[in-house]
Amino acid sequence: MGLKHSNILVIDDDLDVLTAVRLLLRPEVGGVVTEKNPEMIPHHLAKENFDLVLLDMNFNASINTGNEGIYWLKKIKELKPSVSVIMITAYGDIDLAVRSLKDGASDFVIKPWHNEKLITTLKSAIQDQPYQKKSNQASANRAGILILGETEPMQDIFYKIEKIAPTDANILILGENGTGKDLIATAIHEQSLRAKQPFVKIDVGALTESLFESELFGHKKGAFTDAKEDRMGRFESANGGTLFLDEIGNISLQQQAKLLTVLQNRQVTRIGSNQSIPIDIRLICATNLPLQELADETKFRKDLIYRINTVEMMVPPLRKRKADIVLLANHFAKIYAGKYLKPNSQFHPSALEKLQQYSFPGNVRELQYTIERAIIMSNNTEIEAKDLLFSPIEKLPVEEEEAAELKLSTMEKNTILKVIDKHQGNITKAAKELGLTRTALYRRLSKYDI
């Protein structure tokens, strides 16, 4: 259905807003009904069929918490689940946006809005109606890419994908190994305006200095010993589409300089050629390095960071989204039960508890392999705790707080040893210099086994 044939209900307690929206939408839509009192929403939904509801987030100027809008959003979805709802808010923070999307909103607009932007948002919501997600648990694109998650960090990821994908902004995806950065890059491409054009992926961190230019920029026949024919580089292959450079944090400063030149000039020159070739790509990069390490100019050029990082996305590790573990485990169990012709397996409560207590240093990838192994080895229709064997190759993460505590403990122990040595074992004098009582010092000696 197009916007021209849609019927829209607008609810806002500001009469000026209602008048402005009615005048804007009247020539654009099939019908528009405005309402100041949200208590009338059930009446309007019962009386008339609406394709879309434009709903204000706040109806009480003395409160302005957004809870009124969330309440009426849930009420609308309860009465008419198929109706798209776009929230109107004066508060553009992402937490509120994610909350409304999680509760069933299709999108949100911020007051004051640009008329063109509002029309585009309405069109998008109407056009997406036949393909609406069954739930907010997952983000699935047209190519069948499935990213699962119910937790707030993942809802934030889904929201950003939805907002960023249609643009040509360069994106830097940050996250530990195994968190699904490549899936997110693919989902962004598939939901972009370049979806029908090539999606080219390359692990640049694995390229040697000699291969880097040839792989990315191409070469002419005879340019070097093994150049037996002309070869198109990855930039040219991705022309018109998306180029995904994985593990970009691992390339050398020399490689970074060459990459920066191409991104600035938007053209490549094959090795052995003097002819520049224009390129039109959307760039997505990913790395497992923290942004602080990338900011170290002895390792990574700051001007390149700004070039590749128009928008930054941080993919949370699985230990930071433990509520998603059961959802993911059930998903993988279903996949591998089908693959290995096993009966659909359920998880014993003890197995679920074991999964949720483990930190998964290998993230979603480790969980996936753990479930696959359990499905293969289990002879029962129920996966028990003993069937779940975690990989010995993964190193358990040390949390920042634990690392800081360990560092402070080491410093305290070394200081005590130094002062005791200075006073040749005299506990009274050592305690006095350390500003402790003898009892407190003895407790620390016992703690550190001194």
PLY file of the C-alpha trace (Angstrom):
ply
format ascii 1.0
element vertex 450
property float x
property float y
property float z
element edge 449
property int vertex1
property int vertex2
end_header
0.00 0.00 0.00
1.24 3.50 -0.84
0.91 6.56 1.35
-1.67 8.03 -1.06
-4.18 5.32 -0.15
-3.48 5.15 3.59
-5.67 6.29 6.45
-3.79 7.95 9.32
-4.76 8.82 12.90
-2.77 11.61 14.62
-2.92 12.01 18.42
-1.29 15.04 20.08
-2.49 17.39 22.81
-1.02 20.40 20.98
-3.68 21.85 18.64
-1.04 23.68 16.62
0.73 20.40 15.93
-2.54 18.75 14.89
-3.36 21.60 12.52
0.11 21.57 10.98
0.07 17.78 10.49
-3.44 17.82 9.02
-2.49 20.51 6.48
0.74 18.67 5.61
-0.81 15.23 5.22
-4.14 16.06 3.56
-2.71 16.13 -0.01
-0.35 13.21 0.72
-2.65 10.55 2.21
-6.05 9.00 1.63
-7.45 10.24 4.92
-6.27 11.88 8.12
-8.05 12.08 11.49
-6.67 14.22 14.32
-7.38 13.81 18.01
-6.30 15.84 21.05
-7.47 13.46 23.78
-5.65 10.08 23.91
-8.60 8.61 25.86
-10.45 8.66 22.51
-7.98 6.29 20.85
-10.07 3.10 21.47
-13.14 4.89 20.08
-11.34 5.87 16.85
-9.82 2.42 16.36
-13.22 0.76 16.82
-14.98 3.22 14.51
-12.51 3.29 11.61
-9.67 1.27 10.07
-6.31 3.03 10.22
-3.11 1.99 8.52
-0.90 4.13 10.71
-1.06 6.05 13.97
1.13 9.10 14.65
1.28 9.21 18.45
2.70 11.86 20.77
5.00 10.57 23.51
3.88 13.12 26.14
0.36 14.26 27.03
0.96 15.96 30.36
3.25 18.98 30.17
3.99 18.78 33.90
5.34 15.24 33.65
6.92 14.71 30.23
8.27 11.26 31.01
7.20 9.55 27.81
5.31 6.94 29.87
1.93 8.24 28.63
2.96 7.58 25.05
4.36 4.13 25.89
1.08 3.27 27.63
-1.01 4.28 24.61
1.41 2.58 22.22
0.87 -0.72 24.04
-2.88 -0.10 24.08
-2.95 0.47 20.31
-0.90 -2.68 19.63
-3.24 -4.60 21.91
-6.36 -3.38 20.11
-4.94 -3.34 16.56
-1.66 -5.31 16.35
-1.30 -4.76 12.60
-1.40 -0.94 12.81
1.97 0.81 12.44
2.70 3.37 15.15
5.18 6.24 14.83
6.01 8.07 18.03
6.34 11.88 18.26
8.78 13.07 20.89
10.69 16.18 21.88
13.32 13.97 23.45
15.67 12.49 20.87
17.72 10.24 23.13
18.29 6.73 21.90
17.12 5.04 25.12
13.60 6.37 24.70
13.64 5.50 21.00
14.80 1.94 21.68
12.18 1.54 24.38
9.35 2.57 22.07
10.65 0.35 19.25
10.92 -2.58 21.64
7.29 -2.04 22.65
6.12 -2.20 19.04
6.61 1.24 17.48
7.71 1.28 13.85
9.76 4.47 14.18
9.84 7.85 15.88
10.14 11.51 14.85
11.51 14.40 16.89
9.71 17.72 17.32
10.23 20.03 15.56
10.58 17.90 12.41
11.31 18.62 8.78
8.19 18.01 6.70
10.09 16.01 4.07
11.56 13.78 6.78
8.13 13.15 8.31
6.64 12.19 4.93
9.57 9.85 4.22
9.16 8.18 7.64
5.43 7.65 7.06
6.04 6.20 3.59
8.64 3.82 4.96
6.31 2.59 7.72
3.46 2.03 5.25
5.68 0.23 2.73
7.15 -2.04 5.40
3.77 -3.25 6.66
3.65 -6.50 4.61
7.10 -7.37 5.95
6.68 -6.42 9.58
8.75 -8.38 12.06
6.93 -10.97 14.13
8.70 -9.69 17.21
11.48 -7.40 18.31
13.65 -10.39 19.17
15.45 -10.36 15.86
16.52 -8.22 12.99
16.14 -10.15 9.72
17.03 -8.69 6.35
15.84 -9.59 2.87
18.68 -12.07 2.32
17.70 -14.07 5.40
20.42 -12.67 7.66
19.18 -13.24 11.19
20.52 -11.42 14.22
18.85 -12.43 17.47
18.56 -10.46 20.67
15.97 -9.24 23.17
18.31 -7.26 25.43
18.61 -3.48 25.35
22.13 -3.46 23.82
20.85 -5.54 20.90
17.75 -3.40 20.49
20.16 -0.47 20.22
22.01 -2.36 17.44
18.76 -3.08 15.56
17.71 0.55 15.85
21.04 1.78 14.51
20.97 -0.67 11.60
17.50 0.55 10.65
18.53 4.21 10.82
22.02 3.98 9.34
21.55 1.40 6.57
19.70 3.65 4.06
22.48 6.25 4.24
25.95 6.15 2.67
27.72 6.89 5.96
30.96 5.01 6.58
30.57 2.68 9.56
33.08 1.30 12.06
31.87 -1.83 13.88
33.67 -2.51 17.16
33.47 -5.70 19.18
35.24 -8.79 20.41
35.84 -11.80 18.18
32.75 -13.95 17.75
30.18 -11.23 18.45
28.79 -11.19 14.90
30.34 -8.07 13.37
30.27 -9.63 9.89
26.54 -10.43 10.23
25.83 -6.83 11.17
27.84 -5.56 8.20
25.86 -7.84 5.88
22.55 -6.74 7.43
23.46 -3.08 6.90
24.21 -3.74 3.22
21.01 -5.74 2.70
18.90 -2.94 4.18
20.70 -0.21 2.24
19.91 1.41 -1.09
22.88 -0.55 -2.49
21.37 -3.94 -1.60
21.19 -5.08 -5.25
24.83 -4.16 -5.83
27.92 -6.18 -4.75
28.83 -6.81 -1.13
32.57 -7.49 -1.02
34.28 -8.65 2.16
38.01 -8.96 2.83
40.03 -9.63 5.97
42.63 -6.91 5.52
44.37 -7.87 8.76
45.44 -11.14 7.15
47.03 -9.52 4.08
50.80 -9.25 3.84
52.40 -5.97 2.74
53.02 -7.41 -0.74
49.43 -8.62 -1.20
47.64 -5.62 0.30
47.77 -3.33 -2.75
47.14 -6.12 -5.26
44.09 -7.43 -3.40
42.52 -4.04 -2.72
43.53 -2.01 -5.77
44.24 -4.66 -8.44
47.18 -5.00 -10.82
48.12 -5.03 -14.50
49.57 -8.04 -16.27
53.36 -8.13 -15.77
53.34 -5.68 -12.86
55.24 -8.30 -10.81
56.41 -11.87 -11.22
53.11 -13.68 -10.61
50.93 -11.09 -12.36
50.01 -13.26 -15.35
46.87 -11.29 -16.22
45.05 -8.07 -15.38
43.20 -8.32 -12.10
40.47 -6.16 -10.63
40.91 -5.23 -6.95
38.26 -5.42 -4.24
37.50 -1.69 -4.48
36.59 -2.07 -8.15
34.65 -5.28 -7.46
32.55 -3.44 -4.88
31.88 -0.44 -7.14
28.30 0.71 -6.68
27.93 -1.50 -3.61
29.50 -2.03 -0.19
33.10 -2.86 0.72
33.57 -4.52 4.12
37.13 -4.34 5.49
37.34 -6.74 8.42
40.03 -6.52 11.14
41.16 -3.10 9.93
42.86 -2.46 13.26
45.60 -4.94 12.34
46.97 -3.21 9.23
50.32 -1.40 9.27
50.81 2.37 9.16
52.09 2.04 5.58
48.94 0.16 4.54
46.84 2.75 6.33
48.45 5.56 4.31
47.64 3.81 1.02
44.07 3.13 2.09
43.56 6.73 3.22
44.71 8.05 -0.16
42.15 5.94 -2.00
39.32 6.93 0.36
40.16 10.61 0.06
40.47 10.61 -3.74
37.66 8.08 -4.36
39.74 6.43 -7.05
42.20 3.54 -7.33
45.24 2.90 -9.49
46.12 -0.69 -10.26
49.72 -1.77 -9.64
51.65 -1.33 -12.89
49.22 1.25 -14.27
49.10 5.04 -14.37
45.36 5.21 -15.00
43.10 6.19 -12.11
39.74 4.42 -11.86
36.85 6.23 -10.07
35.10 4.21 -7.38
31.71 4.58 -5.72
31.48 2.44 -2.58
29.89 2.42 0.83
32.61 1.50 3.36
32.08 -0.64 6.44
35.05 -1.53 8.66
35.33 -3.78 11.70
37.92 -4.45 14.37
38.23 -6.29 17.67
40.51 -3.56 19.03
39.08 -1.05 21.53
38.69 2.48 20.19
41.27 3.71 22.71
43.92 1.52 21.05
42.95 2.80 17.61
43.36 6.32 18.94
47.06 5.62 19.61
48.73 7.38 16.65
51.79 5.15 16.93
49.51 2.29 15.83
46.72 3.89 13.81
46.38 7.15 11.88
43.85 9.49 13.45
42.86 10.95 10.07
41.97 7.43 8.87
39.82 6.83 11.96
37.79 9.94 11.17
37.48 8.83 7.54
36.12 5.34 8.35
34.18 6.25 11.49
31.28 8.48 10.45
29.10 6.24 12.60
30.37 3.86 15.26
28.59 0.68 16.37
29.69 -1.25 19.46
28.60 -4.90 19.43
28.24 -6.15 23.03
29.98 -9.36 24.14
27.66 -12.21 25.05
28.52 -11.91 28.76
27.00 -8.41 28.64
23.72 -9.73 27.18
23.17 -12.90 29.18
19.40 -12.69 28.76
19.92 -13.54 25.07
21.78 -16.81 25.74
18.68 -19.01 25.99
17.16 -17.41 22.88
20.35 -18.07 20.90
20.81 -21.57 22.31
17.29 -22.59 21.26
17.90 -21.11 17.81
21.14 -23.06 17.29
19.61 -26.25 18.72
16.83 -26.09 16.15
19.30 -25.50 13.30
21.64 -28.37 14.21
18.87 -30.81 15.09
17.66 -30.35 11.52
21.16 -30.53 10.05
22.07 -33.78 11.81
18.58 -35.35 11.55
18.10 -35.37 15.31
14.81 -34.87 17.16
14.12 -31.31 18.24
16.04 -30.98 21.49
14.91 -29.19 24.62
17.23 -27.94 27.35
17.07 -29.35 30.86
16.91 -26.53 33.47
20.39 -27.53 34.67
21.73 -27.05 31.13
20.18 -23.60 30.86
21.66 -22.67 34.23
25.10 -23.87 33.09
24.85 -21.82 29.90
23.84 -18.66 31.76
26.60 -19.01 34.36
29.37 -19.36 31.75
31.07 -16.17 30.51
31.51 -17.25 26.84
34.85 -15.60 26.05
34.36 -16.79 22.46
30.96 -15.02 22.40
28.14 -16.11 20.08
30.52 -18.17 17.93
31.55 -20.25 20.96
27.91 -20.71 22.00
27.07 -21.87 18.47
29.82 -24.50 18.44
28.92 -25.59 21.99
25.31 -26.26 20.99
26.34 -28.01 17.75
28.65 -30.34 19.71
25.90 -31.04 22.28
23.38 -31.92 19.56
25.84 -34.29 17.89
26.89 -36.07 21.09
23.56 -36.22 22.94
21.47 -39.39 22.64
18.43 -37.89 24.33
15.74 -35.45 23.27
16.76 -33.27 26.22
20.16 -31.61 26.45
21.56 -31.94 29.96
24.30 -30.00 31.68
26.80 -32.83 31.12
26.28 -32.53 27.34
27.59 -28.95 27.33
31.38 -28.89 26.99
33.01 -25.49 26.69
36.03 -24.87 24.51
39.41 -25.12 26.30
41.02 -22.86 23.68
39.12 -19.78 24.85
40.70 -17.69 27.59
38.30 -16.55 30.29
38.02 -12.74 30.23
39.24 -10.69 33.15
36.73 -7.93 33.76
38.03 -4.39 34.10
36.96 -4.22 37.74
38.76 -7.49 38.54
41.87 -6.31 36.72
41.86 -3.03 38.64
41.37 -4.86 41.93
44.22 -7.23 41.10
46.49 -4.30 40.30
45.63 -2.49 43.55
46.13 -5.67 45.60
49.55 -6.21 44.04
50.53 -2.62 44.78
49.38 -2.91 48.41
51.23 -6.19 48.94
54.46 -4.81 47.45
54.21 -1.66 49.59
53.75 -3.70 52.79
56.72 -5.94 51.91
58.88 -2.89 51.19
58.01 -1.14 54.51
58.46 -4.33 56.59
61.82 -4.92 54.94
62.79 -1.30 55.66
62.08 -1.78 59.37
63.72 -5.22 59.41
60.52 -7.03 60.34
59.42 -4.68 63.12
55.62 -4.84 62.79
54.97 -1.91 65.15
57.18 0.49 63.18
55.90 -0.82 59.82
52.26 -0.40 60.89
52.94 3.16 62.09
54.55 4.16 58.76
51.70 2.56 56.80
49.10 4.38 58.94
47.61 1.09 60.17
47.05 -0.52 63.53
49.05 -3.66 64.29
45.81 -5.69 64.03
44.98 -4.22 60.60
48.49 -4.94 59.37
48.33 -8.53 60.63
45.05 -8.98 58.72
46.77 -7.86 55.53
49.75 -10.12 56.18
47.32 -13.01 56.48
45.40 -11.91 53.36
48.54 -11.83 51.21
50.10 -14.89 52.90
53.19 -12.89 53.90
0 1
1 2
2 3
3 4
4 5
5 6
6 7
7 8
8 9
9 10
10 11
11 12
12 13
13 14
14 15
15 16
16 17
17 18
18 19
19 20
20 21
21 22
22 23
23 24
24 25
25 26
26 27
27 28
28 29
29 30
30 31
31 32
32 33
33 34
34 35
35 36
36 37
37 38
38 39
39 40
40 41
41 42
42 43
43 44
44 45
45 46
46 47
47 48
48 49
49 50
50 51
51 52
52 53
53 54
54 55
55 56
56 57
57 58
58 59
59 60
60 61
61 62
62 63
63 64
64 65
65 66
66 67
67 68
68 69
69 70
70 71
71 72
72 73
73 74
74 75
75 76
76 77
77 78
78 79
79 80
80 81
81 82
82 83
83 84
84 85
85 86
86 87
87 88
88 89
89 90
90 91
91 92
92 93
93 94
94 95
95 96
96 97
97 98
98 99
99 100
100 101
101 102
102 103
103 104
104 105
105 106
106 107
107 108
108 109
109 110
110 111
111 112
112 113
113 114
114 115
115 116
116 117
117 118
118 119
119 120
120 121
121 122
122 123
123 124
124 125
125 126
126 127
127 128
128 129
129 130
130 131
131 132
132 133
133 134
134 135
135 136
136 137
137 138
138 139
139 140
140 141
141 142
142 143
143 144
144 145
145 146
146 147
147 148
148 149
149 150
150 151
151 152
152 153
153 154
154 155
155 156
156 157
157 158
158 159
159 160
160 161
161 162
162 163
163 164
164 165
165 166
166 167
167 168
168 169
169 170
170 171
171 172
172 173
173 174
174 175
175 176
176 177
177 178
178 179
179 180
180 181
181 182
182 183
183 184
184 185
185 186
186 187
187 188
188 189
189 190
190 191
191 192
192 193
193 194
194 195
195 196
196 197
197 198
198 199
199 200
200 201
201 202
202 203
203 204
204 205
205 206
206 207
207 208
208 209
209 210
210 211
211 212
212 213
213 214
214 215
215 216
216 217
217 218
218 219
219 220
220 221
221 222
222 223
223 224
224 225
225 226
226 227
227 228
228 229
229 230
230 231
231 232
232 233
233 234
234 235
235 236
236 237
237 238
238 239
239 240
240 241
241 242
242 243
243 244
244 245
245 246
246 247
247 248
248 249
249 250
250 251
251 252
252 253
253 254
254 255
255 256
256 257
257 258
258 259
259 260
260 261
261 262
262 263
263 264
264 265
265 266
266 267
267 268
268 269
269 270
270 271
271 272
272 273
273 274
274 275
275 276
276 277
277 278
278 279
279 280
280 281
281 282
282 283
283 284
284 285
285 286
286 287
287 288
288 289
289 290
290 291
291 292
292 293
293 294
294 295
295 296
296 297
297 298
298 299
299 300
300 301
301 302
302 303
303 304
304 305
305 306
306 307
307 308
308 309
309 310
310 311
311 312
312 313
313 314
314 315
315 316
316 317
317 318
318 319
319 320
320 321
321 322
322 323
323 324
324 325
325 326
326 327
327 328
328 329
329 330
330 331
331 332
332 333
333 334
334 335
335 336
336 337
337 338
338 339
339 340
340 341
341 342
342 343
343 344
344 345
345 346
346 347
347 348
348 349
349 350
350 351
351 352
352 353
353 354
354 355
355 356
356 357
357 358
358 359
359 360
360 361
361 362
362 363
363 364
364 365
365 366
366 367
367 368
368 369
369 370
370 371
371 372
372 373
373 374
374 375
375 376
376 377
377 378
378 379
379 380
380 381
381 382
382 383
383 384
384 385
385 386
386 387
387 388
388 389
389 390
390 391
391 392
392 393
393 394
394 395
395 396
396 397
397 398
398 399
399 400
400 401
401 402
402 403
403 404
404 405
405 406
406 407
407 408
408 409
409 410
410 411
411 412
412 413
413 414
414 415
415 416
416 417
417 418
418 419
419 420
420 421
421 422
422 423
423 424
424 425
425 426
426 427
427 428
428 429
429 430
430 431
431 432
432 433
433 434
434 435
435 436
436 437
437 438
438 439
439 440
440 441
441 442
442 443
443 444
444 445
445 446
446 447
447 448
448 449
